[in-house]
Amino acid sequence: MHQNDRRSRFAQEARSQRPDVALLCLLIGAEADPSLDEAGMDAAQIELDRLAGMLPYGLRDPHAWAAAVADLLGGREGFHGTAGDYQHLESSLLHEVLRRRRGLPILLSVVWTEVARRAGAHVYGVALPGHFVVGFGDPEDPAGQVLADPFAAGRVLSGTEADLLVTSAVGTSLTPSMLTPADPLAVVSRILNNIRAWAAQRPEHSAVALWALDLLLLLPAHPARLRFERAQLLVQRGDFLTGAAEMDAYAEVVDAVEPTAAEEIRGRARAARAMLN
């Protein structure tokens, strides 16, 4: 699949009424690994279906669902994460997570939710600060909600353990608003920002940061400042004219509300063009 076709499909799916998170994750994977073609993406979806078919039929209780999915994915199939997984781009790519049985918390949570959802569970991602987990049951009923940590092979979290995860990440206590189901596009955005963070620590992988930014800009809602960040990245990569042009375009947007900042951005654009002299 050509890059333009992939990105057009990504943008179309992101704007659909019910975005397919698995498909969006696989299209992210295809940006990282162009050898991931249509057949490869179909194979990943089939693997999710296969895993769902291995879950017991007729489960209703959220505790039973959490236990069954943990037994299958965390136990028999060996999905889990370790600290070392944060060092690998593959840990943020769904097709690689399905192959390696390893990944970041958010990608493992995508596997958990996609498999359990296909089997009929009431399941959703829960975007705790610093650590993504999965919820089973009714999110409006905290007493009936069960949280599981796919990174720890699906271990069920007590309220105290969930609070400790949040406190250790951001220094504040868990609040009920943190337990609401994560929006599908917020999940995709968080995955892409994880990829950007990975690339930012590795200047030799600036191309990865660029395609992650490009995909973020295709999402229906995104911070306008991402356009300026993309322009800066283009300049860092030596594409001075394109980067300068994008800075000027961003300055036009900023000018109406922050003229001083807009002029500073135009100055950066001029400096970028001067790099060619």
C-alpha positions in Angstrom: 0.0 0.0 0.0 1.4 3.4 -1.0 2.0 6.0 1.7 -0.6 8.3 0.4 -3.2 5.5 0.3 -2.3 4.5 3.9 -2.6 8.0 5.2 -5.9 8.6 3.3 -7.2 5.5 4.9 -6.0 6.5 8.3 -7.6 9.9 8.1 -10.9 8.4 6.8 -11.0 5.8 9.6 -10.2 8.4 12.2 -13.2 10.5 11.1 -15.6 7.5 11.0 -18.5 7.3 13.4 -16.9 4.4 15.3 -13.1 4.4 14.6 -11.5 0.9 14.5 -8.6 1.2 16.9 -7.0 -2.0 15.7 -7.0 -0.8 12.1 -5.6 2.6 13.1 -2.9 0.9 15.1 -2.0 -1.4 12.1 -1.9 1.6 9.8 0.6 3.2 12.3 2.5 0.0 12.0 2.6 0.2 8.3 4.2 3.7 8.5 7.0 2.2 10.6 7.3 -1.0 8.5 6.2 -0.5 4.9 6.5 -4.3 4.4 3.3 -4.6 6.4 0.8 -4.8 3.5 -2.9 -5.5 3.4 -2.3 -9.2 3.8 -0.2 -8.6 6.9 -2.9 -6.3 8.4 -5.6 -8.9 7.7 -3.4 -11.5 9.4 -3.2 -9.4 12.5 -7.0 -8.9 12.6 -7.4 -12.7 12.1 -5.1 -13.3 15.1 -7.2 -11.0 17.3 -10.3 -13.0 16.1 -8.5 -16.3 16.8 -7.7 -15.3 20.3 -11.2 -14.1 21.0 -12.5 -17.5 19.9 -10.4 -19.1 22.6 -12.3 -17.3 25.4 -15.1 -19.1 27.3 -18.6 -18.5 26.0 -21.3 -16.9 28.1 -19.3 -15.0 30.7 -21.1 -12.0 32.2 -19.5 -11.1 35.5 -16.6 -8.5 35.0 -14.4 -10.5 37.5 -14.9 -13.6 35.4 -14.1 -11.8 32.2 -10.9 -10.3 33.7 -9.8 -13.7 35.0 -10.5 -15.4 31.7 -8.7 -12.9 29.5 -5.7 -12.8 31.9 -5.6 -16.6 31.8 -5.6 -16.7 28.0 -3.5 -13.6 27.1 -1.3 -13.2 30.1 -1.0 -16.9 30.8 -1.3 -19.3 27.9 -0.4 -16.8 25.2 2.3 -15.0 27.2 1.4 -11.4 26.6 3.2 -9.0 29.1 5.6 -6.2 29.3 8.9 -5.4 30.9 10.9 -2.2 31.5 13.1 -3.0 28.6 10.2 -2.9 26.2 10.2 0.9 26.5 13.4 0.9 24.5 11.9 -0.6 21.4 9.8 1.0 18.7 8.2 -2.4 18.1 6.6 -2.2 21.5 4.3 0.6 20.1 3.3 -1.4 16.9 0.3 -3.6 17.1 1.5 -6.2 14.6 4.8 -6.5 16.4 3.1 -6.8 19.8 1.0 -9.7 18.4 4.1 -11.3 17.1 6.4 -10.8 20.1 3.8 -11.0 22.8 5.5 -8.0 24.3 4.7 -4.3 24.3 4.0 -1.0 26.1 1.0 -0.9 28.5 -1.2 0.9 26.0 -0.6 -1.6 23.1 -1.1 -4.6 25.4 -4.3 -2.9 26.5 -5.4 -2.6 22.9 -4.8 -6.3 22.5 -6.8 -7.0 25.7 -9.8 -4.8 24.7 -9.9 -5.9 21.1 -9.8 -9.6 22.0 -12.3 -9.3 24.9 -14.7 -7.0 22.9 -14.8 -9.5 20.0 -15.8 -12.2 22.5 -18.6 -10.1 23.9 -17.1 -8.4 27.0 -18.0 -5.0 28.2 -14.4 -3.8 28.1 -12.6 -0.5 27.5 -9.2 1.1 27.9 -8.6 3.3 31.0 -6.0 6.0 30.5 -4.5 6.3 34.0 -1.8 8.9 34.1 1.5 7.2 33.2 0.1 3.7 32.9 -2.7 2.5 30.6 -4.9 -0.3 31.9 -8.1 -2.1 31.0 -11.6 -1.9 32.6 -14.3 -4.5 32.7 -17.9 -3.9 33.7 -19.8 -0.7 34.2 -17.6 2.4 34.5 -20.5 4.2 36.1 -20.5 1.7 39.0 -17.0 1.8 40.7 -18.0 -1.1 42.9 -18.6 -3.3 39.8 -15.7 -2.1 37.8 -12.7 -4.4 37.5 -9.3 -3.0 36.5 -6.6 -5.2 35.0 -3.0 -4.4 34.1 -2.0 -6.1 30.8 1.6 -5.0 31.3 1.6 -7.3 34.3 0.0 -10.1 32.3 -3.5 -9.0 33.3 -3.2 -8.8 37.0 -6.4 -7.5 38.6 -5.7 -4.2 40.4 -7.3 -3.3 43.8 -8.3 0.3 44.4 -5.2 0.8 46.5 -2.9 -0.6 43.7 -4.6 1.6 41.1 -4.1 4.6 43.3 -0.5 3.7 43.8 0.1 3.6 40.1 -1.3 7.1 39.7 0.5 8.5 42.7 3.9 7.1 41.5 3.3 8.5 38.0 2.1 12.0 38.8 2.1 12.5 42.5 -1.6 12.9 42.9 -4.3 10.5 44.0 -6.6 8.5 41.8 -9.9 10.4 41.0 -13.1 8.9 39.6 -12.7 10.9 36.3 -9.5 8.9 35.6 -11.5 5.7 35.5 -13.7 6.6 32.5 -13.4 4.7 29.2 -10.7 6.1 27.0 -11.9 7.7 23.7 -10.6 5.6 20.8 -8.9 8.6 19.1 -7.3 9.6 22.4 -5.8 6.1 22.5 -4.4 6.5 19.0 -3.1 10.0 19.9 -1.3 8.6 23.0 0.3 5.8 21.0 1.6 8.3 18.5 2.9 10.6 21.2 4.7 7.6 22.8 6.4 7.0 19.4 7.4 10.7 19.2 8.9 10.5 22.7 10.8 7.4 21.7 12.2 9.1 18.6 13.0 12.4 20.4 15.5 10.5 22.5 17.1 9.1 19.3 18.0 12.0 16.9 19.0 9.4 14.3 15.3 8.4 14.1 13.9 11.9 13.3 12.1 10.3 10.3 10.0 8.3 12.8 9.1 11.5 14.7 8.1 13.1 11.4 5.6 10.4 10.3 4.2 10.2 13.9 3.6 14.0 13.7 2.1 13.6 10.2 -0.4 11.0 11.5 -1.3 13.1 14.6 -2.1 16.0 12.2 -4.6 13.7 10.4 -6.6 13.2 13.5 -9.8 15.3 13.6 -8.7 17.2 16.7 -5.1 18.1 17.4 -3.1 21.0 19.0 -2.3 23.7 16.4 1.2 23.8 17.8 1.9 20.4 16.3 2.3 22.3 12.9 5.0 24.4 14.4 6.7 21.3 15.8 6.6 19.7 12.4 8.1 22.8 10.8 11.0 22.8 13.4 11.6 19.1 12.7 11.8 19.7 9.0 14.4 22.4 9.5 16.4 20.1 11.8 16.3 17.4 9.1 17.7 19.9 6.6 14.5 20.7 4.7 14.9 24.4 5.3 12.5 25.8 2.7 9.6 23.6 3.5 10.1 24.1 7.2 10.3 27.9 6.8 7.1 27.9 4.7 5.3 25.9 7.4 6.5 28.3 10.1 5.2 31.3 8.1 1.8 29.5 7.7 1.7 28.8 11.4 2.6 32.4 12.2 -0.4 33.6 10.2 -2.6 31.5 12.5 -0.9 32.7 15.7 -0.9 36.4 14.6 -4.5 37.1 15.5 -4.0 36.1 19.1 -0.3 36.5 19.8 1.3 38.9 17.4 4.6 39.0 19.3 4.9 35.2 19.1 4.0 35.3 15.4 6.8 37.7 14.7 9.3 35.4 16.6 8.1 32.5 14.5 8.6 34.5 11.3 12.1 35.3 12.5 12.8 31.6 12.8 11.5 31.1 9.3 13.9 33.7 8.0 16.8 32.1 9.9 15.9 28.7 8.4 16.0 30.2 4.8 19.3 31.8 5.6 20.8 28.4 6.2 20.7 28.0 2.4 23.0 31.0 1.8 
